[in-house]
Amino acid sequence: MTSGSFYAALAGLLGATSSLLAKLSLGTDHLVLMCESSLSGWSGIQTGTCDWLHLPLRLLCGGLLLTSNTVMWNLFSKALRHCSSSATATVTTTATNFIASAALGRWLFGEAQAALWWVGITITLCGLLILHGSSPQDQDKKVK
């Protein structure tokens, strides 16, 4: 049987993939540059091929975006069902999504995150872990 944390990690990876696909489908420059760089070594390809080829590639990325979002939400709901608490699924999905988004952005687009970005993510994840660590019984004692 697969654990809820595994489903949550997969959901986070698919969330990062969805972000990547959204950037590719909505920004024409990335696909045109990727097309030109990949076709540059082929001698029989005309130079204007990428001018019309980016539109079908954008539509393909848009379709993959919808598919990956659908699968991501399905996996996240399975993670919520199999984890001991919803906070565990949320923390795992969020952490995986942030780190995978940073890695994909660095690898595909050459984006670099500043130290402040990493500090912000660390604080956010620590806050989520603190929320996860508090139990409802502790909150009841404070109210009485």
BAVOVO-642434 format. One record per residue (C-alpha): residue in one letter; x, y, z. Coordinates in steps of 0.25 Angstrom, whole numbers. Layout:
<fimars>
balo  px  py  pz
A  X  Y  Z;
...
</fimars>
This chain:
<fimars>
balo  px  py  pz
M  0  0  0;
T  5  14  -4;
S  7  24  7;
G  0  38  7;
S  13  45  7;
F  17  38  -6;
Y  4  43  -12;
A  7  57  -6;
A  21  57  -12;
L  16  53  -26;
A  5  64  -25;
G  16  74  -22;
L  24  70  -34;
L  12  70  -43;
G  9  84  -37;
A  23  89  -41;
T  21  82  -55;
S  8  90  -57;
S  15  103  -54;
L  26  99  -64;
L  15  96  -75;
A  8  109  -72;
K  20  117  -74;
L  23  109  -87;
S  9  110  -92;
L  7  125  -89;
G  21  130  -92;
T  24  129  -107;
D  39  133  -106;
H  43  120  -98;
L  37  111  -108;
V  42  118  -120;
L  56  119  -114;
M  56  104  -110;
C  51  100  -124;
E  62  108  -131;
S  73  103  -122;
S  68  88  -124;
L  67  90  -139;
S  79  98  -141;
G  88  85  -144;
W  78  80  -155;
S  83  84  -169;
G  70  81  -176;
I  61  90  -167;
Q  57  103  -172;
T  59  115  -162;
G  45  119  -162;
T  40  106  -157;
C  39  110  -142;
D  31  122  -146;
W  19  114  -148;
L  23  101  -140;
H  22  109  -127;
L  6  110  -128;
P  4  95  -128;
L  15  93  -117;
R  7  104  -108;
L  -6  96  -110;
L  1  83  -106;
C  7  90  -94;
G  -7  95  -90;
G  -13  81  -92;
L  -2  75  -83;
L  -4  86  -73;
L  -19  83  -71;
T  -15  68  -71;
S  -5  70  -60;
N  -14  79  -52;
T  -24  68  -52;
V  -15  57  -48;
M  -9  66  -37;
W  -22  69  -30;
N  -25  54  -31;
L  -12  51  -24;
F  -14  62  -14;
S  -28  57  -10;
K  -22  42  -9;
A  -11  48  0;
L  -21  55  9;
R  -29  42  10;
H  -16  33  13;
C  -9  43  22;
S  -11  44  37;
S  -15  59  36;
S  -17  69  25;
A  -5  77  30;
T  4  65  27;
A  -1  65  12;
T  0  80  11;
V  14  81  16;
T  19  70  8;
T  12  75  -5;
T  17  90  -2;
A  31  86  1;
T  32  77  -12;
N  26  88  -21;
F  35  99  -16;
I  48  91  -17;
A  44  85  -31;
S  39  98  -36;
A  53  104  -32;
A  60  93  -38;
L  52  93  -51;
G  54  108  -53;
R  69  107  -51;
W  70  95  -60;
L  61  100  -72;
F  61  115  -71;
G  74  118  -64;
E  66  125  -52;
A  74  127  -39;
Q  67  129  -26;
A  72  139  -16;
A  75  135  -2;
L  63  143  3;
W  54  134  -6;
W  60  121  1;
V  58  128  15;
G  44  131  11;
I  41  117  7;
T  48  112  20;
I  40  121  29;
T  27  117  22;
L  30  102  23;
C  34  104  38;
G  20  111  40;
L  13  99  34;
L  21  89  42;
I  17  97  55;
L  3  97  51;
H  4  82  49;
G  10  80  62;
S  -1  86  70;
S  -12  77  74;
P  -27  81  76;
Q  -25  77  91;
D  -15  87  93;
Q  -24  98  88;
D  -36  93  97;
K  -27  95  109;
K  -24  109  105;
V  -38  113  103;
K  -43  108  117;
</fimars>
